[in-house]
């Protein structure tokens, strides 16, 4: 398994692969995140939707550093959303 620095994600391949274009998008799985106390990892349920209309349920596994980065990114998204909602309400 490749080690990944959460602040410096692995580069995407520049050459097309067999998997290109198969995944349409990934959605939140609808269930609550699971925290593994022993490893410090978190499992976020997701649904991977494919271009052929099929989907699979799986989990995004996050190590402790990735959990912290994701928390900061989500907090930033909430701040930006609140700012835009406030701007939209102003005359």
N, CA, C and O atoms as CSV, one atom per row, in Angstrom:
chain,resi,resn,atom,element,x,y,z
A,1,UNK,N,N,0.845,-1.183,0.000
A,1,UNK,CA,C,0.000,0.000,0.000
A,1,UNK,C,C,0.887,1.242,0.000
A,1,UNK,O,O,1.889,1.294,0.714
A,2,UNK,N,N,0.521,2.238,-0.797
A,2,UNK,CA,C,1.300,3.463,-0.876
A,2,UNK,C,C,0.998,4.364,0.301
A,2,UNK,O,O,-0.160,4.524,0.687
A,3,UNK,N,N,2.034,4.952,0.871
A,3,UNK,CA,C,1.847,5.937,1.931
A,3,UNK,C,C,1.488,7.264,1.274
A,3,UNK,O,O,2.038,7.608,0.228
A,4,UNK,N,N,0.587,7.995,1.871
A,4,UNK,CA,C,0.167,9.266,1.302
A,4,UNK,C,C,0.184,10.337,2.366
A,4,UNK,O,O,-0.388,10.173,3.444
A,5,UNK,N,N,0.843,11.432,2.055
A,5,UNK,CA,C,0.846,12.607,2.914
A,5,UNK,C,C,-0.454,13.351,2.651
A,5,UNK,O,O,-0.689,13.746,1.509
A,6,UNK,N,N,-1.329,13.569,3.661
A,6,UNK,CA,C,-2.623,14.201,3.411
A,6,UNK,C,C,-2.514,15.613,2.837
A,6,UNK,O,O,-3.444,16.084,2.183
A,7,UNK,N,N,-1.404,16.285,3.070
A,7,UNK,CA,C,-1.255,17.636,2.528
A,7,UNK,C,C,-0.685,17.632,1.118
A,7,UNK,O,O,-0.715,18.655,0.435
A,8,UNK,N,N,-0.163,16.484,0.672
A,8,UNK,CA,C,0.424,16.365,-0.664
A,8,UNK,C,C,-0.081,15.069,-1.296
A,8,UNK,O,O,0.616,14.055,-1.275
A,9,UNK,N,N,-1.300,15.102,-1.864
A,9,UNK,CA,C,-1.885,13.875,-2.400
A,9,UNK,C,C,-1.067,13.301,-3.553
A,9,UNK,O,O,-0.327,14.010,-4.234
A,10,UNK,N,N,-1.226,12.000,-3.748
A,10,UNK,CA,C,-0.537,11.336,-4.848
A,10,UNK,C,C,-1.014,11.912,-6.176
A,10,UNK,O,O,-2.182,12.267,-6.331
A,11,UNK,N,N,-0.095,11.999,-7.123
A,11,UNK,CA,C,-0.433,12.505,-8.439
A,11,UNK,C,C,-1.335,11.511,-9.171
A,11,UNK,O,O,-1.207,10.299,-8.996
A,12,UNK,N,N,-2.241,12.030,-9.988
A,12,UNK,CA,C,-3.064,11.181,-10.828
A,12,UNK,C,C,-2.235,10.744,-12.032
A,12,UNK,O,O,-1.374,11.498,-12.485
A,13,UNK,N,N,-2.471,9.552,-12.557
A,13,UNK,CA,C,-1.719,9.131,-13.733
A,13,UNK,C,C,-2.056,10.020,-14.922
A,13,UNK,O,O,-3.205,10.427,-15.093
A,14,UNK,N,N,-1.067,10.317,-15.732
A,14,UNK,CA,C,-1.290,11.175,-16.890
A,14,UNK,C,C,-1.696,10.368,-18.112
A,14,UNK,O,O,-2.257,10.920,-19.058
A,15,UNK,N,N,-1.421,9.067,-18.106
A,15,UNK,CA,C,-1.796,8.204,-19.220
A,15,UNK,C,C,-3.172,7.602,-18.943
A,15,UNK,O,O,-3.456,7.206,-17.813
A,16,UNK,N,N,-4.030,7.528,-19.965
A,16,UNK,CA,C,-5.338,6.904,-19.763
A,16,UNK,C,C,-5.181,5.461,-19.295
A,16,UNK,O,O,-4.249,4.762,-19.693
A,17,UNK,N,N,-6.101,5.035,-18.452
A,17,UNK,CA,C,-6.093,3.660,-17.962
A,17,UNK,C,C,-7.433,3.019,-18.278
A,17,UNK,O,O,-8.363,3.692,-18.725
A,18,UNK,N,N,-7.528,1.727,-18.045
A,18,UNK,CA,C,-8.761,0.992,-18.279
A,18,UNK,C,C,-9.904,1.558,-17.439
A,18,UNK,O,O,-11.062,1.507,-17.856
A,19,UNK,N,N,-9.588,2.098,-16.259
A,19,UNK,CA,C,-10.614,2.580,-15.342
A,19,UNK,C,C,-11.116,3.981,-15.665
A,19,UNK,O,O,-12.096,4.425,-15.067
A,20,UNK,N,N,-10.476,4.691,-16.591
A,20,UNK,CA,C,-10.900,6.058,-16.915
A,20,UNK,C,C,-12.366,6.079,-17.341
A,20,UNK,O,O,-12.791,5.293,-18.188
A,21,UNK,N,N,-13.117,6.975,-16.748
A,21,UNK,CA,C,-14.489,7.188,-17.170
A,21,UNK,C,C,-15.508,6.224,-16.616
A,21,UNK,O,O,-16.693,6.376,-16.913
A,22,UNK,N,N,-15.124,5.249,-15.835
A,22,UNK,CA,C,-16.092,4.294,-15.316
A,22,UNK,C,C,-16.868,4.842,-14.124
A,22,UNK,O,O,-18.061,4.571,-13.988
A,23,UNK,N,N,-16.206,5.610,-13.261
A,23,UNK,CA,C,-16.872,6.174,-12.088
A,23,UNK,C,C,-17.468,7.527,-12.458
A,23,UNK,O,O,-16.774,8.404,-12.972
A,24,UNK,N,N,-18.748,7.682,-12.194
A,24,UNK,CA,C,-19.429,8.943,-12.465
A,24,UNK,C,C,-19.216,9.917,-11.315
A,24,UNK,O,O,-18.807,11.058,-11.527
A,25,UNK,N,N,-19.495,9.461,-10.090
A,25,UNK,CA,C,-19.274,10.283,-8.904
A,25,UNK,C,C,-19.372,9.409,-7.651
A,25,UNK,O,O,-19.767,8.245,-7.710
A,26,UNK,N,N,-19.002,10.004,-6.524
A,26,UNK,CA,C,-19.051,9.323,-5.233
A,26,UNK,C,C,-19.922,10.167,-4.311
A,26,UNK,O,O,-19.727,11.377,-4.194
A,27,UNK,N,N,-20.877,9.524,-3.663
A,27,UNK,CA,C,-21.813,10.207,-2.765
A,27,UNK,C,C,-21.617,9.734,-1.332
A,27,UNK,O,O,-21.129,8.631,-1.090
A,28,UNK,N,N,-22.002,10.577,-0.395
A,28,UNK,CA,C,-22.014,10.173,1.008
A,28,UNK,C,C,-22.960,8.991,1.144
A,28,UNK,O,O,-24.035,8.976,0.544
A,29,UNK,N,N,-22.559,8.004,1.930
A,29,UNK,CA,C,-23.340,6.782,2.063
A,29,UNK,C,C,-24.581,6.895,2.908
A,29,UNK,O,O,-25.391,5.968,2.932
A,30,UNK,N,N,-24.759,8.012,3.608
A,30,UNK,CA,C,-25.965,8.215,4.390
A,30,UNK,C,C,-25.875,7.771,5.833
A,30,UNK,O,O,-26.699,8.170,6.656
A,31,UNK,N,N,-24.896,6.956,6.152
A,31,UNK,CA,C,-24.738,6.513,7.534
A,31,UNK,C,C,-23.682,7.367,8.228
A,31,UNK,O,O,-22.947,8.115,7.583
A,32,UNK,N,N,-23.621,7.244,9.542
A,32,UNK,CA,C,-22.661,8.010,10.315
A,32,UNK,C,C,-21.260,7.436,10.142
A,32,UNK,O,O,-21.092,6.249,9.859
A,33,UNK,N,N,-20.273,8.278,10.315
A,33,UNK,CA,C,-18.879,7.860,10.226
A,33,UNK,C,C,-18.569,6.927,11.398
A,33,UNK,O,O,-19.108,7.099,12.491
A,34,UNK,N,N,-17.711,5.951,11.172
A,34,UNK,CA,C,-17.311,5.005,12.213
A,34,UNK,C,C,-15.868,5.298,12.604
A,34,UNK,O,O,-15.009,5.435,11.733
A,35,UNK,N,N,-15.591,5.396,13.888
A,35,UNK,CA,C,-14.240,5.658,14.385
A,35,UNK,C,C,-13.677,4.387,14.993
A,35,UNK,O,O,-14.306,3.769,15.852
A,36,UNK,N,N,-12.481,3.995,14.542
A,36,UNK,CA,C,-11.790,2.821,15.084
A,36,UNK,C,C,-10.798,3.300,16.138
A,36,UNK,O,O,-9.751,3.853,15.803
A,37,UNK,N,N,-11.121,3.092,17.390
A,37,UNK,CA,C,-10.306,3.592,18.497
A,37,UNK,C,C,-8.892,3.017,18.486
A,37,UNK,O,O,-7.938,3.707,18.846
A,38,UNK,N,N,-8.754,1.759,18.075
A,38,UNK,CA,C,-7.443,1.111,18.091
A,38,UNK,C,C,-6.472,1.707,17.075
A,38,UNK,O,O,-5.293,1.886,17.379
A,39,UNK,N,N,-6.951,2.012,15.888
A,39,UNK,CA,C,-6.073,2.526,14.833
A,39,UNK,C,C,-6.134,4.034,14.688
A,39,UNK,O,O,-5.252,4.636,14.076
A,40,UNK,N,N,-7.178,4.656,15.251
A,40,UNK,CA,C,-7.366,6.087,15.072
A,40,UNK,C,C,-7.942,6.424,13.710
A,40,UNK,O,O,-8.070,7.597,13.361
A,41,UNK,N,N,-8.292,5.403,12.937
A,41,UNK,CA,C,-8.847,5.610,11.601
A,41,UNK,C,C,-10.348,5.858,11.679
A,41,UNK,O,O,-11.017,5.466,12.635
A,42,UNK,N,N,-10.844,6.509,10.659
A,42,UNK,CA,C,-12.277,6.726,10.531
A,42,UNK,C,C,-12.727,6.120,9.207
A,42,UNK,O,O,-12.000,6.163,8.215
A,43,UNK,N,N,-13.926,5.559,9.201
A,43,UNK,CA,C,-14.510,4.996,7.988
A,43,UNK,C,C,-15.770,5.781,7.656
A,43,UNK,O,O,-16.743,5.770,8.410
A,44,UNK,N,N,-15.737,6.460,6.516
A,44,UNK,CA,C,-16.870,7.261,6.066
A,44,UNK,C,C,-17.616,6.467,4.995
A,44,UNK,O,O,-17.058,6.212,3.927
A,45,UNK,N,N,-18.859,6.072,5.253
A,45,UNK,CA,C,-19.615,5.316,4.253
A,45,UNK,C,C,-19.834,6.164,2.995
A,45,UNK,O,O,-20.205,7.335,3.081
A,46,UNK,N,N,-19.600,5.560,1.838
A,46,UNK,CA,C,-19.803,6.237,0.555
A,46,UNK,C,C,-20.491,5.283,-0.409
A,46,UNK,O,O,-20.488,4.067,-0.219
A,47,UNK,N,N,-21.078,5.864,-1.448
A,47,UNK,CA,C,-21.668,5.095,-2.538
A,47,UNK,C,C,-20.974,5.537,-3.819
A,47,UNK,O,O,-21.027,6.712,-4.181
A,48,UNK,N,N,-20.328,4.608,-4.504
A,48,UNK,CA,C,-19.626,4.890,-5.754
A,48,UNK,C,C,-20.603,4.580,-6.888
A,48,UNK,O,O,-21.063,3.447,-7.032
A,49,UNK,N,N,-20.914,5.604,-7.692
A,49,UNK,CA,C,-21.863,5.463,-8.794
A,49,UNK,C,C,-21.097,5.391,-10.116
A,49,UNK,O,O,-20.234,6.222,-10.397
A,50,UNK,N,N,-21.429,4.387,-10.915
A,50,UNK,CA,C,-20.752,4.155,-12.176
A,50,UNK,C,C,-21.594,4.662,-13.339
A,50,UNK,O,O,-22.808,4.830,-13.217
A,51,UNK,N,N,-20.939,4.901,-14.458
A,51,UNK,CA,C,-21.604,5.436,-15.641
A,51,UNK,C,C,-22.669,4.493,-16.192
A,51,UNK,O,O,-23.590,4.949,-16.870
A,52,UNK,N,N,-22.573,3.205,-15.924
A,52,UNK,CA,C,-23.565,2.263,-16.438
A,52,UNK,C,C,-24.820,2.209,-15.574
A,52,UNK,O,O,-25.714,1.404,-15.833
A,53,UNK,N,N,-24.896,3.070,-14.537
A,53,UNK,CA,C,-26.077,3.133,-13.679
A,53,UNK,C,C,-25.988,2.276,-12.427
A,53,UNK,O,O,-26.873,2.347,-11.574
A,54,UNK,N,N,-24.953,1.474,-12.295
A,54,UNK,CA,C,-24.795,0.663,-11.103
A,54,UNK,C,C,-24.079,1.460,-10.020
A,54,UNK,O,O,-23.490,2.507,-10.288
A,55,UNK,N,N,-24.138,0.955,-8.806
A,55,UNK,CA,C,-23.480,1.619,-7.677
A,55,UNK,C,C,-23.067,0.563,-6.662
A,55,UNK,O,O,-23.677,-0.502,-6.572
A,56,UNK,N,N,-22.030,0.872,-5.905
A,56,UNK,CA,C,-21.603,0.003,-4.812
A,56,UNK,C,C,-21.432,0.847,-3.560
A,56,UNK,O,O,-21.040,2.012,-3.615
A,57,UNK,N,N,-21.737,0.227,-2.437
A,57,UNK,CA,C,-21.505,0.882,-1.152
A,57,UNK,C,C,-20.171,0.401,-0.622
A,57,UNK,O,O,-19.865,-0.791,-0.656
A,58,UNK,N,N,-19.380,1.345,-0.129
A,58,UNK,CA,C,-18.088,1.023,0.449
A,58,UNK,C,C,-17.773,2.092,1.478
A,58,UNK,O,O,-18.668,2.830,1.888
A,59,UNK,N,N,-16.534,2.191,1.900
A,59,UNK,CA,C,-16.166,3.196,2.895
A,59,UNK,C,C,-14.848,3.846,2.498
A,59,UNK,O,O,-13.950,3.192,1.967
A,60,UNK,N,N,-14.750,5.120,2.762
A,60,UNK,CA,C,-13.511,5.864,2.605
A,60,UNK,C,C,-12.775,5.761,3.933
A,60,UNK,O,O,-13.258,6.252,4.953
A,61,UNK,N,N,-11.605,5.124,3.925
A,61,UNK,CA,C,-10.825,4.961,5.151
A,61,UNK,C,C,-9.866,6.141,5.284
A,61,UNK,O,O,-9.104,6.441,4.366
A,62,UNK,N,N,-9.913,6.799,6.426
A,62,UNK,CA,C,-9.093,7.980,6.688
A,62,UNK,C,C,-8.208,7.723,7.899
A,62,UNK,O,O,-8.693,7.305,8.950
A,63,UNK,N,N,-6.908,7.973,7.751
A,63,UNK,CA,C,-6.018,7.849,8.906
A,63,UNK,C,C,-6.167,9.109,9.765
A,63,UNK,O,O,-6.817,10.059,9.329
A,64,UNK,N,N,-5.590,9.150,10.966
A,64,UNK,CA,C,-5.796,10.303,11.849
A,64,UNK,C,C,-5.444,11.645,11.205
A,64,UNK,O,O,-6.171,12.621,11.393
A,65,UNK,N,N,-4.356,11.712,10.460
A,65,UNK,CA,C,-3.989,12.968,9.805
A,65,UNK,C,C,-5.000,13.383,8.757
A,65,UNK,O,O,-5.322,14.565,8.633
A,66,UNK,N,N,-5.505,12.416,7.999
A,66,UNK,CA,C,-6.507,12.715,6.983
A,66,UNK,C,C,-7.816,13.171,7.609
A,66,UNK,O,O,-8.514,14.015,7.048
A,67,UNK,N,N,-8.154,12.611,8.782
A,67,UNK,CA,C,-9.360,13.045,9.491
A,67,UNK,C,C,-9.230,14.526,9.861
A,67,UNK,O,O,-10.181,15.291,9.703
A,68,UNK,N,N,-8.074,14.921,10.345
A,68,UNK,CA,C,-7.865,16.321,10.720
A,68,UNK,C,C,-7.931,17.240,9.505
A,68,UNK,O,O,-8.522,18.318,9.574
A,69,UNK,N,N,-7.332,16.824,8.401
A,69,UNK,CA,C,-7.376,17.631,7.178
A,69,UNK,C,C,-8.811,17.753,6.682
A,69,UNK,O,O,-9.248,18.844,6.317
A,70,UNK,N,N,-9.553,16.638,6.665
A,70,UNK,CA,C,-10.941,16.665,6.214
A,70,UNK,C,C,-11.786,17.559,7.122
A,70,UNK,O,O,-12.635,18.304,6.632
A,71,UNK,N,N,-11.567,17.496,8.424
A,71,UNK,CA,C,-12.313,18.344,9.355
A,71,UNK,C,C,-12.069,19.825,9.045
A,71,UNK,O,O,-13.008,20.622,9.045
A,72,UNK,N,N,-10.825,20.188,8.786
A,72,UNK,CA,C,-10.503,21.579,8.453
A,72,UNK,C,C,-11.140,21.975,7.124
A,72,UNK,O,O,-11.643,23.091,6.991
A,73,UNK,N,N,-11.123,21.078,6.143
A,73,UNK,CA,C,-11.714,21.386,4.843
A,73,UNK,C,C,-13.229,21.547,4.945
A,73,UNK,O,O,-13.803,22.434,4.313
A,74,UNK,N,N,-13.878,20.694,5.740
A,74,UNK,CA,C,-15.321,20.811,5.920
A,74,UNK,C,C,-15.684,22.093,6.667
A,74,UNK,O,O,-16.672,22.748,6.336
A,75,UNK,N,N,-14.890,22.449,7.667
A,75,UNK,CA,C,-15.125,23.704,8.386
A,75,UNK,C,C,-15.013,24.889,7.434
A,75,UNK,O,O,-15.818,25.818,7.495
A,76,UNK,N,N,-14.021,24.855,6.560
A,76,UNK,CA,C,-13.842,25.918,5.565
A,76,UNK,C,C,-15.045,25.970,4.621
A,76,UNK,O,O,-15.518,27.055,4.282
A,77,UNK,N,N,-15.537,24.818,4.198
A,77,UNK,CA,C,-16.702,24.773,3.318
A,77,UNK,C,C,-17.931,25.364,4.009
A,77,UNK,O,O,-18.718,26.067,3.375
A,78,UNK,N,N,-18.101,25.085,5.296
A,78,UNK,CA,C,-19.236,25.647,6.039
A,78,UNK,C,C,-19.135,27.158,6.157
A,78,UNK,O,O,-20.141,27.859,6.042
A,79,UNK,N,N,-17.933,27.663,6.385
A,79,UNK,CA,C,-17.726,29.115,6.466
A,79,UNK,C,C,-18.059,29.761,5.122
A,79,UNK,O,O,-18.753,30.777,5.080
A,80,UNK,N,N,-17.573,29.183,4.031
A,80,UNK,CA,C,-17.846,29.732,2.693
A,80,UNK,C,C,-19.332,29.682,2.377
A,80,UNK,O,O,-19.880,30.624,1.804
A,81,UNK,N,N,-19.986,28.590,2.749
A,81,UNK,CA,C,-21.429,28.471,2.511
A,81,UNK,C,C,-22.195,29.530,3.286
A,81,UNK,O,O,-23.089,30.178,2.742
A,82,UNK,N,N,-21.845,29.708,4.556
A,82,UNK,CA,C,-22.515,30.717,5.374
A,82,UNK,C,C,-22.308,32.113,4.789
A,82,UNK,O,O,-23.226,32.933,4.790
A,83,UNK,N,N,-21.117,32.377,4.296
A,83,UNK,CA,C,-20.822,33.678,3.699
A,83,UNK,C,C,-21.694,33.910,2.462
A,83,UNK,O,O,-22.234,35.002,2.281
A,84,UNK,N,N,-21.832,32.903,1.624
A,84,UNK,CA,C,-22.644,33.058,0.404
A,84,UNK,C,C,-24.120,33.174,0.718
A,84,UNK,O,O,-24.833,33.938,0.066
A,85,UNK,N,N,-24.594,32.421,1.716
A,85,UNK,CA,C,-26.000,32.530,2.116
A,85,UNK,C,C,-26.266,33.941,2.622
A,85,UNK,O,O,-27.283,34.541,2.274
A,86,UNK,N,N,-25.364,34.474,3.438
A,86,UNK,CA,C,-25.532,35.831,3.960
A,86,UNK,C,C,-25.523,36.844,2.833
A,86,UNK,O,O,-26.338,37.766,2.832
A,87,UNK,N,N,-24.616,36.693,1.868
A,87,UNK,CA,C,-24.559,37.625,0.730
A,87,UNK,C,C,-25.828,37.549,-0.095
A,87,UNK,O,O,-26.303,38.576,-0.580
A,88,UNK,N,N,-26.398,36.351,-0.269
A,88,UNK,CA,C,-27.620,36.193,-1.057
A,88,UNK,C,C,-28.822,36.853,-0.381
A,88,UNK,O,O,-29.762,37.261,-1.062
A,89,UNK,N,N,-28.803,36.964,0.950
A,89,UNK,CA,C,-29.916,37.554,1.685
A,89,UNK,C,C,-29.867,39.071,1.725
A,89,UNK,O,O,-30.871,39.715,2.032
A,90,UNK,N,N,-28.714,39.650,1.418
A,90,UNK,CA,C,-28.577,41.111,1.459
A,90,UNK,C,C,-29.220,41.718,0.217
A,90,UNK,O,O,-29.087,41.189,-0.887
A,91,UNK,N,N,-29.934,42.856,0.415
A,91,UNK,CA,C,-30.607,43.504,-0.736
A,91,UNK,C,C,-29.629,44.119,-1.713
A,91,UNK,O,O,-30.042,44.693,-2.720
